[in-house]
Amino acid sequence: MPRPDLRQRIAATRKQRAAQDRVRVRRTATRRDGVRFEVDGHWLTGFCGNDYLGLSQHFAVVNALQDTAAREGAGGVASHLVCGHHVAHMALEREVADWLGVPDALLFGSGFMANLAVLQALLGDDDICVQDRLNHASLVDAARLAGCKLRRYPHGDAEGALRQLRASPDGAALLATDGVFSMDGDVAPLKQLALVARAQRATMYVDDAHGVGVLGPEGRGSVADAGLGVDAVPLQLVTLGKALGSYGALVAGDADLVRHLAETARPYIYTTALPPAQAAASLAAVKLARRDQWRRERLAASIARFREGAAKRGFELLPSDTPIQPLLCHDDARALALAQALEDQGHWVAAIRPPTVPEGQARLRIAFSALHTEVEVDALLDALEWAREAVGNGFATARATGA
Ligand SMILES: *Cc1c(COP(=O)(O)O)cnc(C)c1O
């Protein structure tokens, strides 16, 4: 057999994606104002971002970024262990640890890198990582990087997690789950999972990318909302790019584990520190997220209004109380056609297709922000109804858009 040609293989797989309505294109926004995006010369109301609290353009956040950049510059200069660690990073780590009520926190370049770091630094060849089947891609890739055994259990099934841990009694174990599932919006059964982890002497790790800022007292996230402390969940992931409207991520929890990450995790050590200005912006955002309970209240009101209106119009929603409200379309082409019909009505909603979600579960992922008004929520409901009529079963307006 001759060696396969990479370019030929790439061309063949792209053709196959096109045939399946799975080509992915990037839409370019020219401007953004809150939830409004300018795309291809039109302003659209976005229900596709993760700026759940509406902090990304807050003047205090932007001021912190500008002030710090004016003094310290645009870059991180070096990795944290060389000379890149700045007082702005330290202040952010302290603030997040204080917010969550945990001993320590460590700042990473992104949530994806943080997940790679946690599993790579904690687990080796003889160990096992047990994960929910719908966990974020970065957790799956992290297990590959760690070289550990990866065992997945059915979505939200704590007994499934128990069975997987029992079946692998040798080696250290990490039980890793999303707190809020990014494409479904539901919350993991964290209390039951914590009991399973304790019974099986596994360490529990919660990726709370979509929970922090939104759920729990003071927006402390899904772990706090479940009443769990650092004993039950020694490490959790806080991302800064979603509800906090900034960029980067922290791993927060037990002080010994956090120090171990800082000293040994390759995705922490061998990369440039986040720009101090970005950390300063995040610090301002965290302070606002802690203080502004009204943002969570407005968000909850929009979610409730949407769910009630959708039910009245006969749309079947998944059971989610979070800002992520998926509408299953099953068929990829139908999801694309609905997204296009919504866009024709001035709304930007992402059509999410496999492999981001399982086969046959293409969906519209509708996401809310504290900045959405009642008028905008109602307009989306009307547009959804119109889109359902327009698309029918014909998929007439299907065009390759969406994630
Ligand atoms: C977005 C996301 C990440 C990655 O975070 P980034 O900071 O965007 O790299 C990790 N886990 C989950 C569940 C996410 O939704």
The ligand as an SDF file (V2000), in Angstrom:
LIG
                    3D

 15 15  0  0  0  0  0  0  0  0999 V2000
  -16.1090   26.8340   26.3780 C   0  0  0  0  0  0  0  0  0  0  0  0
  -15.8420   25.6380   27.2110 C   0  0  0  0  0  0  0  0  0  0  0  0
  -14.5380   25.2830   27.5550 C   0  0  0  0  0  0  0  0  0  0  0  0
  -13.3400   25.9850   26.9910 C   0  0  0  0  0  0  0  0  0  0  0  0
  -13.1670   27.2490   27.5430 O   0  0  0  0  0  0  0  0  0  0  0  0
  -12.3780   28.3590   26.6890 P   0  0  0  0  0  0  0  0  0  0  0  0
  -11.9410   29.3330   27.7240 O   0  0  0  0  0  0  0  0  0  0  0  0
  -13.3480   28.9030   25.7230 O   0  0  0  0  0  0  0  0  0  0  0  0
  -11.2220   27.6730   26.0400 O   0  0  0  0  0  0  0  0  0  0  0  0
  -14.3590   24.2300   28.4160 C   0  0  0  0  0  0  0  0  0  0  0  0
  -15.4160   23.5240   28.8890 N   0  0  0  0  0  0  0  0  0  0  0  0
  -16.6840   23.8260   28.5550 C   0  0  0  0  0  0  0  0  0  0  0  0
  -17.7920   23.0170   29.1160 C   0  0  0  0  0  0  0  0  0  0  0  0
  -16.9280   24.8880   27.6910 C   0  0  0  0  0  0  0  0  0  0  0  0
  -18.1780   25.1670   27.3440 O   0  0  0  0  0  0  0  0  0  0  0  0
  1  2  1  0
  2  3  1  0
  2 14  2  0
  3  4  1  0
  3 10  2  0
  4  5  1  0
  5  6  1  0
  6  7  2  0
  6  8  1  0
  6  9  1  0
 10 11  1  0
 11 12  2  0
 12 13  1  0
 12 14  1  0
 14 15  1  0
M  END
$$$$
